[in-house]
Amino acid sequence: MRARRAALAVVSAAVLLVAGCGSAAGNPADASATGGVRLYGVDGNMANSLGAALKTPGAISGMVGTTPLTQLSEDFKQRLLATDPSLTFFEYSGEAYDAVMITALAVMAAHSVDPPTVARYINGVTELVPGGVECDTVKDCLDAMAAGKPVAYRGVTVRSGFTDAGEPSTTSYGTLHFGSNDKIDDGKTEFVSAGDNSAASTAPPPPAAGTKSHEALKLGILLSKTGDLASFCPPIFAGAHLAIKELNELGGVLGHPVTSEDADDGTDPAKASLAMDKLVAGGASIIIGPATSGESAALIPKAVAGGRLLFSPSATSAALTKADDHGLFFRTAPSDSYQSQALADVVMRGGARRVYIIARADSYGTGLRDGFTDDLVKAGIRKQDIGNLTYKDGQKDFSEIVRSAKSFGPDSIVIIGYEESSKVIQALMDGGVQFNH
């Protein structure tokens, strides 16, 4: 774990050392003396829709949080906007685009759309081997493959080889800031790298297959149109749709156009399972999705039983790295083992000495909470100065959380959740918690 975090650790070491020494003093900080409690978020809630859901103007001005984020080129953004002109943010769009492109390259290398067969080639098309070619576009990769050369795809967000677990070995995080209008202030966004190239798989990729399949590739795009992540998924859908469009402009895959069918996972494992069944029944051989870690954990056994391939662009739970997926689950989103340290870095830079964590009671929320807690302790925060409570999906009453948070007396509150985080924040404000703006 430490080796895989080397790049982020180098960037953060000096900051954490200074902040950590301060936090060892013992007495909790007086939040009122500094103008209120500092508020922090994570990738699940750091989006403009969070501010739009709050009834108090300026409610989250000054809120800071982390999200996996790569500096996207203006060209890529314009191509996304041509796909969906309504987009106002682009989080996880690059991850979705890369998931489709990596899948297409693996299909080409496997000469098959059979999911278990394609799965054997996923890591390999990201791995640079002797005599291989690093390619920044799928066209360059396809040209190299046509010339008989192995490829290592380097796309919008995937900039190094996948690990043996089928996930990025390196990534980039953005530190986001809400401005006075309750929208992300892009001018304040900071970027930091995480991970280590040495974690990339060194297993030799299988040789290119012989006889080509005559079947066409149909993808199921399984993301949230309803539920707690509904407002976060338009750019993810757009990234997948853009990749499919550009593949078809290059002639498709295995001599056929790539087709797709969208489905709503409902930000709910049970709904996602039903939606996956419909996609498979409709001929989708490979699923781009689901959106969340909880859904991914629930669908992996179904994928294994049915011999289907899942490729999530946005599931981040660290537990998925060790899931019993029989090599059929992949993701372009980085593990939260990276985000927990990035988040601890941000909170420590804010001067935290006493931190209260409010998290969703699911694999995403509790997993990130636990990793974040460990990293706070490593940075110098005492365990007794870290409090937490969880809430269930669909919970309406947050009074217990408000009472507990106020009683704990934190100088910093971290909310790990999705769109429902606005309800938690509103309840805290209604209960008398004053945030630092």
C-alpha positions, 0 to 999 in steps of 0.5 A: 500500500505504501509503495503504491502511494509513493507519488502522493506521499512525496507531494504531501510529506512536508505539509503533513509533517507540519500539520501533524505536529500541530495536531499533537498538542492535545486540546481540540480546536475552538471552531467558533474562534476560527469562524466556524467548522470547516466542511469537507467532501469527497468525489461523491458529492463535490459537484455543482448539484450539491449547492443547487440542492441547498436552500440557503445561498452561500451555504457551502461557500468555502467547502473543500473536497477531493475527487479523482480528476485529470486535467482535461484538454479543451478539445476533449471537453468540446467533444463531450459538449458536442455529445451532450450540450447540457453538461456543466461539469466533466467528472468521470467522463474521461474514465468512461471514455477510457473504459470503452476504448480499453474494452474495444482494444481488448476485443480487437486483441482477442478477436472475440466479444466473448466476455471471459475471453476479452477479460484476459486481454484488458490489462495487457492492452495497457501494459508496455512490453518490449517492442510494444507501442505507447499510444495516446489515441485509439487510432494510434493503437489500432494502427499499431495493432494492425502492424502486429505490435502490442499496444499500451493505451494511454488515454484521457485518464489512464496514463500507466498500466493496470495492476493485476487487479484490473485497475489504474496503477497511478492516478490524479486527484483534484482538490475542489473548492466551492465559491460564494455562489455554491458552485465549484471555483475552477480557478482554485482547483489543484492537482496532485498525483498518486500511485506508483508505476511499479504497481502495474502488472508485469504478467505477460499479456496473452498473444493476439488471438487467431481467427476473428469473430464475426460477432458485433460488439454491443455494450451495456452502459449501466449508470445512474439516471435516478437515485442519489447519483442521477445528477452526477452521471450525465458526463459519465454517459457522455464519455461512454457515448463519445468513445463509441461514436469515435470508434465507429468513425474509425470503422468500428470493432472487428469490422462492425459498428459498436452498438450500445444500450443505456440502462439505469442502475438507480444508484441501487444494487437491486435495481442495478441487478434487474437492469443488468439482466435486461441488458444481457437479455438484449445482447450486451456482452460487456457492461460499462458500469455500474456507477457505484461501489455498492452496486459493483460489489453486488453485481460481481457475483452475478457477472461471475455466474453468468460469465459477463464482464463489468468495467466501472468508470466510477466505483472506487471502494478499496475493497473491490481490489480484492473482490472475488471477481474471477478476473471479470471486474475492471475499473478506470476509477482509482481505488479509494486507498489513494483518495483517503490519503489525498483527503487527509492531506487536504484536511490537515492543510486546513489545520484540523485537530478534531475531525468528525466524519459522516458517511454513507453506511455502504462499502463506499462510505465506510471503506473511505471513512476507514482509510481516511481515519487511518491516514489522519492518525498517521498524520498525527491526529489522535484517535480520540479526536476522530468521531463518526456516525453513518447514515442509511440510504434513504434516511430522512432524519439526521437529528442523531447525527447533528446531536453527536456532531455538536457534542463532539465539538469538531473543528472539521466535518467530513461528509462521505456521500452522494447527492443526499449529502445536501440533506445532511448539510442542511440538517447540520445548519438547521441544528445550529452548526456554523460552517467556516466560509 
